[in-house]
């Protein structure tokens, strides 16, 4: 789910050109499996997603929450939560400098800023 891990094989959904509802239209990455989590924003508006896109969506929300779907593998929500903490918001946009706390990952902010 991060840049250091190999990309998962595309799912049948990806091969058909469809991705989970949590995938941002500008994010070029494929799903890593079926939807396993629901990510909610502050207004309780949510989207179901695979772990990969769930984490990327959660990292891009202020005050977001993640919940495992009933048939999710054990630990899906915590894996998404932990991965989201390491990702920068809208991580598929890497062309602009990121200097503000809102542009950095939660982990970078805990360490005292950018890399």
Secondary structure, DSSP 8 states (H G I E B T S, - for coil): --TTS------HHHHTT---TTS-TT-----SSS--EEEE-TTS-EEEE-HHHHHHHHHTSSS-EEEE-TT--TTHHHHHHHHHHHS-TTTT--SS---SGGGS-HHHHHTTS--
